[in-house]
Amino acid sequence: MPGPQWLKSSYSDSGGNNCVEVASVRTGVAVRDSKRPANVIVTGRASFGALIESLRSGSLGTGR
C-alpha cells in the first residue's frame, strides 16, 4: 500500500529542504516539515481549512 502523496507550495525553496508539506489522508490532512519527515501532524479537514483561511487573511499575526 503506497504512502501519502506529499505536496508543497510552489513558493517553497527549490532545494526542497525548507518546506511545509501536506497530504490528504483518510482521517484528514497530514502536515510535516521537510527537514523532519517522520514528524507528522494530522488534523481534520475543517480545522486545516480554518488554519489556511486565517493565514490568508493575516488574522494570526506574525507572533513578533
C-alpha positions as CSV (number, residue, x, y, z in Angstrom):
1,M,0.0,0.0,0.0
2,P,1.6,3.3,-1.0
3,G,2.0,6.1,1.4
4,P,0.5,9.6,1.2
5,Q,1.4,11.8,-1.8
6,W,3.1,14.8,-0.2
7,L,2.7,18.3,-1.8
8,K,4.5,21.5,-1.1
9,S,3.9,25.1,-2.1
10,S,5.4,26.5,-5.3
11,Y,6.7,29.2,-3.0
12,S,8.9,26.7,-1.2
13,D,12.7,26.8,-1.8
14,S,13.9,24.9,-4.8
15,G,16.2,22.7,-2.7
16,G,13.2,21.0,-1.1
17,N,14.7,21.1,2.4
18,N,12.8,24.1,3.8
19,C,9.2,23.3,3.2
20,V,5.9,22.6,4.9
21,E,4.4,19.6,3.1
22,V,0.8,18.5,3.2
23,A,-1.0,15.3,2.2
24,S,-4.6,14.1,2.1
25,V,-5.1,11.1,4.3
26,R,-8.1,9.0,5.3
27,T,-8.6,10.8,8.6
28,G,-8.0,14.4,7.4
29,V,-4.9,16.4,6.3
30,A,-1.3,15.4,7.3
31,V,1.3,18.2,7.7
32,R,5.1,17.8,8.1
33,D,8.3,19.7,7.9
34,S,10.5,18.5,5.0
35,K,13.5,18.6,7.3
36,R,11.8,16.2,9.7
37,P,9.6,14.0,7.6
38,A,9.0,11.4,10.3
39,N,7.2,14.0,12.5
40,V,3.7,14.3,11.1
41,I,0.6,16.1,12.5
42,V,-2.8,15.0,11.3
43,T,-5.8,17.3,11.6
44,G,-9.3,17.3,10.4
45,R,-10.2,18.9,7.1
46,A,-12.3,21.7,8.6
47,S,-9.6,22.6,11.1
48,F,-7.0,22.7,8.3
49,G,-9.2,24.8,6.1
50,A,-9.7,27.3,9.0
51,L,-5.9,27.5,9.5
52,I,-5.4,28.2,5.8
53,E,-8.1,30.9,5.8
54,S,-6.5,32.5,8.9
55,L,-3.1,32.6,7.2
56,R,-4.6,34.1,4.1
57,S,-6.4,36.8,6.0
58,G,-3.5,37.7,8.2
59,S,-5.6,37.2,11.4
60,L,-2.9,35.1,13.1
61,G,-0.4,37.9,13.1
62,T,3.4,37.4,13.0
63,G,3.9,36.4,16.6
64,R,6.6,39.0,16.9
